[in-house]
Amino acid sequence: WLKAQEDMCVGPPSARAGPRDPPPPSPLGANGRACAPRQQRLPLLLVPGWLSTRLRIERSAIRPSWEGGLLWLSLRRLGASSLCATCPQGPLQAPSLRNLWLRHFLLGADGEDVDGVSVRPVDGLDGIAFLEPSEPARPFSYVFGPLIDALSHAGYREGEDLEAATYDWRLAPCLLQQRDQLFDRMVAQVERLDASGGGGGVALVGHSMGNQVVRYFLSYAQAKHGQAWIDRYVHMWVAVGSPHLGAPKAARAVLLGDRF
């Protein structure tokens, strides 16, 4: 990421002059856009993909003891203990645990809570670093964890120049704004990051289906605040593994079914 920023502003290594022939300073990058000073970093807003945000149980009339715990991902509540014959919760309890777990995932037609259950996304980088916080599954459930570690080593700090736009991926995009005001919150995040970063704009980094959320966000911001807002606050959009042309696997799932 840092190398890409450097190449964008001063050109790739092959195009740089040697130490005896320093190039004249230029306010424009390779794309013709003004670049921030070398010592500054672009603030980043990370947007995770589908299934890539932790979900926490805030309220449960079905299983009050689960309140405050994770729904996604929680291998224990999913009945993973059934894989161990000597565990206290043996194979006979696993199906009932899985059924309880699935009932907590249910939503009404308009995204409303049902059955006395309220589940919401975990805020901040903690919500997208690793899905399963407990060992030994934690290292294998990473999402943005390695990237966050690398950015931390590079000097990024949460709340200053690095934030995450976590969301409830069970909801349709229109309901993300209607129920949780996601896009208004993203607008506030971008403006806050821009202010702390010196006013040079913010880089949106989307992964997988998170890039579709970015698309909806940009359309929402344009409709509500105008194109001038996007030009002012969004320096770039980095789309990682984005299904811009759709996902063929979805057609297979609709026509033939699929096993997750």
C-alpha positions as CSV (number, residue, x, y, z in Angstrom):
1,W,0.0,0.0,0.0
2,L,2.7,2.5,1.0
3,K,4.8,1.6,-2.1
4,A,1.7,2.2,-4.3
5,Q,1.2,5.6,-2.7
6,E,4.9,6.5,-3.4
7,D,4.7,5.3,-7.0
8,M,1.5,7.3,-7.5
9,C,3.1,10.5,-6.3
10,V,6.7,10.3,-7.6
11,G,6.5,7.6,-10.3
12,P,7.8,4.0,-10.3
13,P,11.4,3.3,-9.5
14,S,12.3,2.9,-13.2
15,A,11.1,6.4,-13.9
16,R,13.0,8.1,-11.0
17,A,16.2,10.0,-11.6
18,G,19.4,8.9,-9.9
19,P,20.9,10.5,-6.8
20,R,23.0,12.9,-8.9
21,D,20.1,14.1,-11.0
22,P,17.2,14.8,-8.6
23,P,13.9,15.5,-10.3
24,P,12.2,18.9,-9.7
25,P,9.4,18.7,-7.2
26,S,6.0,18.4,-8.7
27,P,2.7,19.0,-7.0
28,L,1.0,16.4,-9.3
29,G,1.1,12.6,-9.2
30,A,1.0,10.1,-12.0
31,N,-2.7,10.6,-12.4
32,G,-2.4,14.4,-12.6
33,R,-3.9,14.9,-9.2
34,A,-2.3,16.9,-6.4
35,C,-0.5,14.7,-4.0
36,A,-0.1,15.1,-0.3
37,P,3.4,15.8,1.1
38,R,5.6,12.7,1.3
39,Q,5.5,12.7,5.1
40,Q,1.7,12.5,5.1
41,R,-0.3,9.4,4.7
42,L,-3.7,9.1,3.2
43,P,-6.3,8.2,5.9
44,L,-8.0,4.9,5.2
45,L,-11.6,3.7,5.7
46,L,-11.8,-0.1,5.5
47,V,-15.0,-1.6,4.2
48,P,-15.3,-5.4,4.7
49,G,-17.1,-7.9,2.5
50,W,-20.0,-10.2,3.1
51,L,-19.7,-12.3,6.3
52,S,-16.6,-10.3,7.2
53,T,-17.9,-8.3,10.2
54,R,-18.4,-9.7,13.6
55,L,-22.0,-9.7,14.9
56,R,-22.8,-9.4,18.6
57,I,-26.0,-10.4,20.4
58,E,-27.3,-7.4,22.2
59,R,-30.5,-8.9,23.3
60,S,-31.9,-12.4,23.3
61,A,-35.2,-13.6,24.8
62,I,-34.4,-17.0,23.4
63,R,-31.1,-17.5,25.2
64,P,-30.4,-14.6,27.6
65,S,-27.1,-16.1,28.6
66,W,-25.8,-15.3,25.1
67,E,-26.4,-11.6,25.4
68,G,-23.2,-9.6,24.9
69,G,-21.5,-12.5,23.2
70,L,-20.7,-13.1,19.5
71,L,-23.1,-14.6,17.1
72,W,-20.7,-14.4,14.2
73,L,-18.4,-16.0,14.4
74,S,-18.8,-18.3,17.4
75,L,-17.8,-21.9,16.8
76,R,-18.9,-22.8,20.4
77,R,-22.5,-21.6,19.8
78,L,-22.4,-23.2,16.3
79,G,-21.9,-26.6,18.0
80,A,-18.3,-27.1,17.1
81,S,-17.9,-28.9,20.4
82,S,-19.7,-31.9,18.8
83,L,-16.4,-32.6,17.0
84,C,-14.9,-33.5,20.3
85,A,-16.3,-36.7,21.8
86,T,-15.0,-35.9,25.3
87,C,-16.3,-32.3,25.4
88,P,-19.1,-31.4,27.9
89,Q,-21.4,-30.5,25.1
90,G,-21.5,-33.7,23.1
91,P,-22.9,-34.7,19.7
92,L,-26.5,-34.9,21.1
93,Q,-26.5,-31.2,22.0
94,A,-24.9,-29.9,18.8
95,P,-28.1,-29.9,16.6
96,S,-30.1,-27.9,19.2
97,L,-27.2,-25.4,19.5
98,R,-27.1,-24.9,15.8
99,N,-30.8,-24.4,15.7
100,L,-30.6,-21.7,18.4
101,W,-27.7,-20.1,16.6
102,L,-29.7,-20.0,13.3
103,R,-32.8,-18.5,15.1
104,H,-30.6,-15.6,16.2
105,F,-29.8,-14.9,12.5
106,L,-33.4,-14.4,11.5
107,L,-34.7,-11.0,10.5
108,G,-38.1,-9.7,9.5
109,A,-39.1,-8.7,6.0
110,D,-37.9,-5.1,6.5
111,G,-34.8,-6.0,8.5
112,E,-36.5,-5.7,11.8
113,D,-35.6,-7.8,14.9
114,V,-37.8,-10.8,15.6
115,D,-38.4,-13.2,18.5
116,G,-37.0,-10.8,21.0
117,V,-33.5,-11.0,19.5
118,S,-31.3,-8.0,18.6
119,V,-28.0,-8.5,16.8
120,R,-25.7,-5.7,15.7
121,P,-22.2,-5.4,14.1
122,V,-19.1,-4.9,16.3
123,D,-17.7,-1.4,15.8
124,G,-14.2,-0.5,15.0
125,L,-11.2,-2.5,13.7
126,D,-11.9,-5.2,16.2
127,G,-15.0,-6.0,14.2
128,I,-13.1,-6.9,11.0
129,A,-9.7,-8.1,12.2
130,F,-10.5,-11.7,13.2
131,L,-14.0,-13.3,13.2
132,E,-13.4,-15.9,15.9
133,P,-11.5,-14.3,18.9
134,S,-10.8,-17.5,20.8
135,E,-7.8,-19.9,20.2
136,P,-7.0,-22.0,18.3
137,A,-9.4,-20.7,15.6
138,R,-8.4,-17.1,15.8
139,P,-5.4,-17.2,13.4
140,F,-7.5,-19.0,10.8
141,S,-10.4,-16.6,10.9
142,Y,-8.6,-13.5,9.9
143,V,-10.2,-10.9,7.6
144,F,-8.3,-7.6,7.8
145,G,-6.1,-8.7,10.7
146,P,-2.8,-9.0,8.8
147,L,-3.4,-5.7,6.9
148,I,-4.3,-3.9,10.2
149,D,-1.1,-5.2,11.7
150,A,1.0,-4.0,8.7
151,L,-0.7,-0.6,8.8
152,S,0.0,-0.3,12.5
153,H,3.6,-1.0,11.9
154,A,3.6,1.7,9.3
155,G,2.3,4.2,11.8
156,Y,-1.5,4.2,11.2
157,R,-3.6,4.6,14.3
158,E,-7.3,3.8,14.8
159,G,-9.4,6.9,15.3
160,E,-6.7,9.1,13.7
161,D,-6.1,7.9,10.2
162,L,-7.6,4.5,10.1
163,E,-11.2,3.4,10.7
164,A,-13.5,0.5,9.7
165,A,-17.1,0.8,8.3
166,T,-18.6,-2.3,9.9
167,Y,-22.1,-3.2,9.0
168,D,-24.8,-5.9,9.4
169,W,-24.3,-8.0,6.2
170,R,-27.6,-9.7,6.7
171,L,-29.4,-6.5,5.5
172,A,-30.0,-5.4,2.0
173,P,-28.0,-2.2,1.1
174,C,-31.1,0.1,1.3
175,L,-31.9,-1.3,4.7
176,L,-28.4,-0.6,5.9
177,Q,-29.2,3.1,5.8
178,Q,-32.9,2.8,6.8
179,R,-32.2,0.8,10.0
180,D,-28.6,1.6,10.9
181,Q,-27.9,4.9,9.1
182,L,-24.7,3.2,7.8
183,F,-24.1,5.7,4.9
184,D,-24.6,8.7,7.1
185,R,-22.1,7.3,9.5
186,M,-19.7,6.6,6.7
187,V,-20.0,10.3,5.6
188,A,-19.1,11.3,9.1
189,Q,-16.2,8.9,9.2
190,V,-14.8,10.2,5.9
191,E,-15.1,13.8,7.1
192,R,-13.5,13.0,10.4
193,L,-10.6,11.1,8.8
194,D,-10.1,13.9,6.3
195,A,-9.9,16.5,9.0
196,S,-7.3,14.5,11.0
197,G,-5.3,13.7,7.9
198,G,-4.8,17.3,6.8
199,G,-7.6,17.7,4.3
200,G,-6.1,15.7,1.4
201,G,-9.0,13.3,1.1
202,V,-9.6,9.7,2.2
203,A,-8.9,6.4,0.6
204,L,-11.8,3.9,0.6
205,V,-10.5,0.4,0.8
206,G,-13.2,-2.2,0.0
207,H,-12.8,-6.0,0.0
208,S,-15.0,-8.3,-2.0
209,M,-18.7,-7.5,-1.6
210,G,-17.7,-4.6,0.5
211,N,-17.1,-2.8,-2.7
212,Q,-20.8,-3.0,-3.5
213,V,-21.4,-1.3,-0.2
214,V,-18.9,1.4,-1.4
215,R,-20.9,1.8,-4.6
216,Y,-24.1,2.3,-2.7
217,F,-22.3,4.7,-0.3
218,L,-21.0,6.8,-3.2
219,S,-24.4,7.0,-4.9
220,Y,-26.0,8.0,-1.6
221,A,-23.3,10.6,-0.9
222,Q,-23.7,12.0,-4.4
223,A,-27.5,12.2,-4.1
224,K,-27.4,13.8,-0.6
225,H,-24.3,16.0,-0.7
226,G,-23.5,16.3,-4.4
227,Q,-20.5,15.3,-6.6
228,A,-18.5,18.2,-5.0
229,W,-18.5,16.4,-1.7
230,I,-17.0,13.2,-3.3
231,D,-14.4,15.3,-5.2
232,R,-13.5,17.0,-2.0
233,Y,-13.3,14.1,0.5
234,V,-12.7,10.9,-1.5
235,H,-9.1,10.8,-2.8
236,M,-9.4,7.3,-4.2
237,W,-11.2,4.0,-4.0
238,V,-9.1,0.8,-3.8
239,A,-11.3,-2.1,-4.8
240,V,-9.8,-5.5,-3.7
241,G,-11.3,-8.6,-5.2
242,S,-14.5,-6.8,-6.2
243,P,-17.3,-8.5,-8.1
244,H,-17.8,-5.4,-10.4
245,L,-19.4,-7.6,-13.1
246,G,-21.3,-9.8,-10.7
247,A,-20.6,-13.2,-9.1
248,P,-21.1,-16.3,-11.3
249,K,-21.3,-18.5,-8.3
250,A,-24.6,-16.8,-7.4
251,A,-26.2,-18.2,-10.5
252,R,-25.1,-21.7,-9.7
253,A,-26.5,-21.4,-6.2
254,V,-29.9,-20.2,-7.6
255,L,-30.1,-22.8,-10.3
256,L,-28.5,-25.9,-8.7
257,G,-28.2,-25.0,-5.0
258,D,-24.9,-24.7,-3.1
259,R,-23.3,-26.0,0.0
260,F,-21.5,-23.4,2.1
